[in-house]
């Protein structure tokens, strides 16, 4: 397959390079491809998919790229010869980046050819019959034109408008896709096989995205991940509902971001159970997307009581923005589904059918494809205290909706985070499933009171993980006070209703207190190519002058797992923008709420809940007040190697697993083995 996009396009034909627009053309769906004329001119060909309009061709000459919203699937290409602005929208972000890169590279290759014609329409071969050019590799020494590795290419150079990180709740990932566990040398458990529960599901094929993944053949999938990841992608490609699970550090977050990067943004919703999880994947919370907010958690004896359904139906149908959002989406990617309760999952599905006008059809989510990621052996749903005593079914998999979705289940088995310490990986697997063989208990006891050797190392101190946020705040404040100098306070700036802001940005600090020497952690991906990703730690070196904002200059220490080899860099950290959209009230108006704040938090200690999704080389764990199933496993699995683990205390009852979770995994594994045989 050649270089192409399936997307919407808006064309502005200009009277001159700097002149006014003399004609506009719009196609909601078109195949935009690169072709070469008989005299080696590079042409962008636009072929409407409805077949009622002829193909259009525009010669590429001195192209300029407007890429500010590329991660939202939008970009504009300006060509000077026959001056035109080609505005692309609803493109799979990774495919868009590949397309623009090929325009740039191929133009540079062809621009020195002497034979040129004045018009793209004066040639021997018809425009519609020209073959699409094959994509080029980002390998200067290679002449190969086979498919490049995903995200191995740089973005195109910035043109008149410089690219900035989009401030729309999305993280700009540059030329790569960020993983919370970005180690690339994996160790595969030889005894394990990918566990699959293949189930058929009737889905409207017009709502699948096979056209997006036509270029993904087996070889390329293997080059860009493991076979188990390729199988997940293949199942999603077929339109099935998919549940992808696996232990900590097995690449769930990486795979989720990979899928989000190759799907059309306007048809794909990316949501998560909590504000913190949503901020890490460039999505919004399940409450925000639903359009009803905290009504998902309303106390009631029944999940779908008549009174609740009546109230929600009025709220949803009276808000055209909410119904439009649901009707535009073809698939929903859910991160940390393991932290969504059975009640919320059931109500969320009901809202989908209400918004789509399909409540009585009983088709799960009204036919929307669901792609869920999570590990039920990790932290469970946090139930509001007002309803906790009413809810008997705690986990999403206990709901009737889960069964109706008929998920194809995949359990990733490859260790990426602990790839260099296979024995530690096996120990964590035992803890994950609640096993306590003697060798595991002996090994963990051996790490009690093993103080981290901080001598001759970086200025970073070992991070402590605590079960409660109050303990974390107390420890951080104690060490902050021990530093000399004045405290700099950075207050958040909020725009929008206070109640909605509290709901959306609970994971983003209201106030940050810093000093020179303070140990901090990055809460957002700033520059993946340099390793400045969520979870990277650093030390405040100084502050810029007040005339320049007084922002902290942070010396970050990037481990070799993120940028090889390990590196250090000093970066001025400025406030980032987080946004969320809500449909509110009977007026149907959509409300956007925004928080501006430094993407930092003090990191001498962090809570176990906040630590989900990050990797640490050295960690000190305080489990003395453990209160939840899976809490010990999450804390222990943050560490990359056994030698970096330090326990303040250990008791065997720290290992806690919910019996219902064990039974659920037993069922899907048993069915997987049956199908594989």
N, C-alpha and C positions, 0 to 999 in steps of 0.2 A: 504494500500500500504506500502511496505517495504522501507528501506533506499536505495535510488538509485539516479543516475544521468543519464541524457541523454546528452551526450557530445562527444567531440573528445578525443582520448587517444593515447599516444605514450609510448611504453613499452621498457625499457632497461633491459634485463636479464643479470646479472653480473656473472662472473666466481667465484667471492668471494665478501665478503662484501666491500672490498676495491680494488677489482680487476677490470680488464678491462671488457668492454661490449662484450659479445660473441654472442648476438642475439638482434635484434630490431624488433618490431612489431608496425604497425601504423593502426589505424582505425579512419576515419573521423567522423563516427557516431557509437556510441555504447551505450549500457545500462550497466553502471557500478554499481554494487549492492553489498551489504554485505549479505553473507549467512553463515550458520553454518553447519559444517559437522556432521556426526553421532557421532563422538567422541568429539564434542564441540570445534572444531577448527574454528576460525574466518577466513573467506576467502573473498577476493575481487574477485568477478566474473565479467568478461568482456565478454559481449555477443554482437557481431556485429549485427547491425540492418538490414544489407543486407541479412542475412541468409545464405550466401555462405561460411562463416567460422565458425568453431566450437568455443564454449565458452572456455575461458581461466580462470584458477583459480590460485590465489596466496595466500598462507597462510600468515596471518598477524602475525608478530613477531617483538616486540620492534619497533613499527612504528615511523618514524620521518617525520615531516611535513615541507615543504618549502612553506611559505604562503605570501611571499612578494607581489605577484601580485594577491592575492585572490579577491580583489575588481574588478579586471579585468576578473574574471572568470577563473583564472589559478592557479594551485597548483601542487605540486609533493609529492607523498607518497613513502617513502623508507621503505621496509620491509627486515629484516635482515636474516630470516631463509632460504628462497630460495631467495638470494639477488636480489632485483629488484627495479627499479625506475619506478613508474607508474605516468606518466605526464598527468594531466587532463587539458583540455582547452575548451573554449567556454561553460563554466558551468554558470548557473544562480548563481550569487554571494551568495545569501542567502542559496540556496540549497547546494552549495559547502561547505559553513561553517557548515551547519547541518550535511552533510556527514562526514566531517573530525572530527567533535565533536563526532559523533557516533563511528567512528573507534577508537578514543582514549578511550572513556568510555567503550565500549564493550571489547576492548582488555584488559583493566585493570580488568574488571570483570572476564574474562576467563583465564587470564594468570596463575593463581594459581591452575588450575585444573591439576590433576596428569596424567590423561589418555590422552596421546598424541601419534600421529603417525608421522612417519618421512616424509611422503609424502602426499600431499593433494589429490593425485590421487588414493590412496589405501583406499577406503571406500565402503560401501555397496550401497549407493545411488549415482546415477549419478550426476555429477556437475550441469547439466542443470535442474535437477529436484528438487534441493534444494530450499526451501522456503526462500525468503528474510526476514531478521530480521526486526522487528518493531523498529521504532525510540524510543529512550529513552528520558525522560524528564530531564531537568536540575533542579531537585528537590530531593535532597538527601534523604529526609524523605519519599518520595513517591515511591511506587513500580510500579506505573502505567507506561505503555509503549505506551500510546496513543500519538497522535501528540502533540508536544510541541508548546507553543506559539512562534510565529515568533520572532526571534532575542532575545529569552530569554536565549540562551545558550552562554557560552563563547567560544572564539576561541580556537583551540588546542594550546598546549604549543609550543613555538618556538624551532625548532631544529637547526642543525648546522648553518643555516643562520637565523639571527634574523630578525623579521618583522619590517619594517619601514613604515611610511606612504608613499604610492606610490607617486612619484613626476611626475605625468603625467596628471595634471589637474584634478585628482580625489581626493576626500576626503576620508580618511580612517575612516570608521565609527565604527571600533571596533566590539563590540558585538551587537550594536544597529543600528537602522536607524534613522538618524537625521531628525527632523522636525523643521522648522522655528518657529512653534507654538507647542512645545512639551508638552502642558498640557494634562493630561490623564483623568481628571474628567470632563466630558462634561455635559452641560445642554442642553437638547433638547427642542426646541420650540414645545409645545404640539399641537398647532394649525397647524403646518406646516407638510407637507409630502414631501418625496423626489419627485422631479419633473423629470419625465422621458419622453423622446420622443422616443419610440421604433420604429426604422426603420430597415428594413432588408437590408443587403448588401451582395452581392455575393463575397466571398473571397476564394481564393485557400486555402483549409484547410491544405495543407502541410506547409503553411506559418503562420498558427496560432500556439499557444503554449499551446494547451489543455494538452499535455503531461507534461508540466511543472507544471500545476495547478491541476492535478488529485487528489492530496491529500488535496486540499482546499475544505472541505465540509462546509455546512452552519454553523455548530457549531463552527468550528475553525475560520471561517471568523468573526463571531460575537465576538469571544474572542479577536481578534486582531484589532478590529475597530468597526464601527457601521454598521448597515444594509445597509445604503446608500453607504458606501465604498465597502461593499461586492457586491453590485449590479454593481458598476462600474467595479470591478475586473471580475465579471462574464461576463459582456458585452465584455470586452477586451479579455477575454478567448475565446469567440466565434468568434473573428476575426473582429468584427465590428469597424468602425471608431467611436471614442468616443470624445465628448467634455465635460469635467468636469469643472464646474464653481461653484461659491459660494462666499459669502462675505469673508472679511479678517478674518483669524483665524478659518476657518471652516475645515482645515486639507487638503487643496489641495496639499501643498508641501509634507506633510507626505505621502499621498497616492501616489504621483508621485514617491517618493523615494522607497516606498514599491514595486511598479510595476517594477521600474528599477532594484531592487534587486533580483527579481525572474525571470528575463528574460535572455536568453543567450546574453552575451555582443556583440558577433560578429554579431548578427542578429538584434541588437537593437541600434538605434542612439538616444542619449539624447541631445537635443539642446534647445536653449533659444533665446529670442529676443535680449538680451543685454549681454555684457561681465560680468556684475555683476551677473545677474540671472544665467548665465551659470556656473560661478565659484561656486555658491551655490549648484548646483545639480551635479557637476562633469561632466558637458557636455561642448559643444562648442557652438558658436553662429551660427545662421542660415546662416549668410554670410560665415563663415568659412566652414561649412559642405557643402554648395552648390558647392564649388569649383570655384566660380567666384567672390567672395568677393564683392567689392563695385559696380560691374556691376548690382547687384540687385537694386541699387538706381539710376542708370543712368537716367538723365533727358531726357524725350521723351514725345511726345503727347499721345502715346498709351502705354499701359502696355506691349503688345506683338507686337511691331512694327516689320516689316520685317527686318529692319536694326539691331535691337536689337537681334532678333532671330538668324540672320546670324552670328553675332559676338559671341554670347554665344555658339552656336552650334560648331563653330570652336574651341572655348576655351575648351569646355567639351570633345568633341570626340578626341581631340589631346592629352588629358591627361589620360592615362590609369589608373592612380591611382584614379582619380576622378570617372571614370566610374566603376571601380572595387568596390569602396566604396559604390556607389549607388546600384550596383547589389548584393552586399553581404547583404544589410540591408533588413529585412522583415517588420520592423515596426519603426516608428519614434515617439518619445515622445517629444512634444513641450511644454515648459514651457513659461508662460507669452505670450500666443498667442494673448492676448488682446493688446499687445504693438507691434504687427506686422501689418503693413499696408496692405490694400487690394492689392496694387501694389506688394509689396514684396511677399505676400502669393501667388499671381497669378504667378509671375515669378518663385518662388521656385518650384511650382508644375510643371511648364513647363520644368524646368531643370531636374526634376526627370524623365519625359517621354523621354527627349532627351538622357539622360545618359543611360536609359534602352533600347533605340532603339524602343520606343513605342509611339512616339509623335503623330502619326496619329491614334492611337487606341482610344484616348479620354477617357481612363479609368483614373480616378483621381490618380495622383502620380504613374501611371503605375501599380497599384494594391498593392502598399505598404500601410500597415495599418497605420493610423494616430491617435494618442492619444494626444489630445490637452488639456492643462490646462490654465485657466486664468479667470479673472473677468473684463468684459468690463465696469463695473461701476467704476473701478479704473483708474489708469493713462492710457491715450490713447497713440497711436503710436507717436513717435517723428519723424516728417518728415524733411528730409534735406531741408534747406532753398531754395536751387536751384530748387527743384521740388514741394514744398508745394503748390504753386499756380496752378500747373497743375493737381493735384490729387483731384478729386471730391469725390471719394469713399475712406473714411479714414480708416475704420475698415475692418479686415479680413472677417467678416461675410457678408460684402456687396459684396464680390466677387462672380463671377459665380462658381469659384472653390469650395468655401465653400458649396454652394448648391449641387454641384455635389458629394461632399463627403458623403452627406446624414448622417450626424453625429447623433448618439444616444446621446442625451443631458441629463446630470445629474446636478442638482443644489444642492450642499451640504447645509444642513440646520442646522447642529449641531454646536453650538458655543463651541470651545475649549479654545480660548484665553480669552474670557470674561465669562468663565463658572461660576465664582464666583460672577458675577454682572449681573443678567439677565435684569435688567432695563436698564443698559448701553448698553447691547446687542441689545435691542429693539430700543434704541435711535440711535445707529449706523445703524441699518437697515433702519430707516427712512431717515437718511442723505445719505446713499448709493443710495437710489432710488430717491433722490431729493425732498423728502417730508419735509415740514416745519410746522408741527402742532405746536400750541402755546406752548405745554408742552416741546417740543424739544428746541425751541428757548429760552424759559425761563431757561431751565436747562443749556444750553450752556452759556448764559449770566452770569449765577451765577458763572461760573468758570473764568471769566475775572478778571485779576489782583489778582488772588488767588496765592500768592507766595508759592512755595514749602517750607515746614518746614525742613530745613537742619540740625536742631539741634539734637544732640544725635543720629545721624544716621551714616551710613557708609561714608567714605571719598568721595564717589561718589556724584557729584552734578547732579541735574536734567538735563537731556539732552534736548537741544532746537532743534526743527525741523524748518527748514527754507525752503521757496519756491525756493530760488536761491542759487546756490553753492557759489557765491561770498560772500553772506551774511554769509554763514557757515564758509568759510575760514577766513573772517574778525573777526568773533566772537572768533574762536578758536585761532587765532594768538594773539588777544588781551589778552586772559587769559593765553596763554603760556608765553607772555612777562612779565606778572605779577608775575610769579614764579621766585624765586632766582635760581642762579646756571647757569652753562653753557648749551648751547644747543648741543645735539648730533644729527648729521644729518646722515640719512641712505639713500644712493642712490640706486636706482634699478640697476640691472645688466641684460641687454638684449642680447639675441642671435638671430640673424635673421634679415631680411630686416626691416628697420625702419617703412616703411609704413604699413606693415602687423602687426607689434607689436602695433602700435598706434590703429589699428582697433580692435585688440584682447583684449588688456589689459587697456583700458581706465578707467576701474573701479579700477585698482590697482595703487596706488600713485607712481609717478616718484621719489618723494623725501618725506621723513618723518622726521619731526623735533620734537625731544622729549627732555623733561627735567624730572628730578625727581619730582614727583607730578603731572605729566601730566595725564589727563583722556583720556583713549583710548578705542577703541572698536575692537573686534576680527572680522576679515573679512573672516575667514575660520574655518571649523570644524577641531579642532586639536585632541580632545579626547571626544567623545560623552558620554562615560561611566562616565566621571567626570563632564559633563556639559560644557566643553570648546567648545562651538559651535558658529557659526556665530551670531553676535549681542550681545554677552556677553561683559560687560564692566569691566574695571579695572583701576588701578592707577599704574604708574611706580614707583617702590620703589627704584631701584638702577640700576646700569649697571655692567655687569661682567667685569673683568679685560681685558685690551686690548689683552693680550696673549690668552684669551679665546673668542675673537671676539668682546668684548664690547657690547654685546646684552642686551636689557632691561629685568630686572626682574620685572614682572608685577603681582600685587596682584589682582586676578580676584574675582568678587563678583557674585556668581552663584545664581540666584533667585530660590525659591522653585519649580517653574514650570519646571525647567530643572533638578535639583538634589534636592530631597526632603530629609531632610529639606534644607533650604538655607545654602550655604557653601561658604567659602573663601579659596583660594589657591594661592600660589605664584609660578609662572612658568617663566622660562627663555624662551623668545620667540625668535626663530631663523628664518632666511629667509626661505620662502616656495617657491616652484617651480610651476609656472603656464605654461602650454604648449598649443599650438594649431597647427594644421596641415592644410596646404593650398596646393591645386594643382595650380601651376603657369605656365603660358606661354605655348608655343607650344611644349616645350621639353617633357612635361609629367612628369617632376620631381615634387615630393612632397616636400614642404619646411616646416620644423618645426620651429616655433618661440617659444622662452622661455623668461620668466621674473622671476628673483629671487628678492624677496622683503619681508620685514617683513609683516605678515598678520595683520597689525594694521592701524588704522587711529585715529586722534584726535577726541574725542567724547564729548566735551562740547556742540558741535552743529553738526548736520548732516543734509543733505538735505532730503527732503521728498522722492525724488526718491531713494536715497540710503537706506532709512528706510524700503522700501518694504521687507516684509519677516521677520522682527524682532519684538520682543515683549519687551515693556518697562513697568516697574512698575510705573514710574513717568516721565512725559514728559511736556515740556513747548513748546507751539506751537505759531509760528509767522505766521499768515496768511494775514498780511497787504498787501502783494504783490502777492496774489494768482492769477494765470493766466490761470489755466487749469481745465478742467472738472475732477472731481474725486479727486482733490488734497487735498481738505479739508477732505474728507472721509478717504483717506489713512493716513493722519496725525493723525486724531482723533482715528482711529482704531488701532494704534500702542500700545495704552495704555491698560493695562489689567483691570483696574478698574476706575470708574468715579472719585473717590476721588484723583486719581493720575494725573488727567488732569488739566493743567494750561494754560489759554489762555491769550496772551498779548493784544488781542483785538478781537471783534466779530462784524461782520455785516451779515445780513441775506443773502446777495448775495455771501457770501463765499461758500454756498452750490450750486454747479453747476453740472448738469447732462446733457449729450448730448441726445437730443430727439431721435436720431436714436438708441441709446443703449436701451432706455426705450421701444421703439417699438419692438426691437429685442427680449428682454426678455418677453414682453407681448406675442409674437407669440409662443415662445418655451414653455411657461407656459400654454398657452391656449391649445396647441396641447398635452401637457403632461396630462392635466386634461381630455381631450377627450379620450386619450388612457387608462387612469386609470379607467375611468368609463365604 
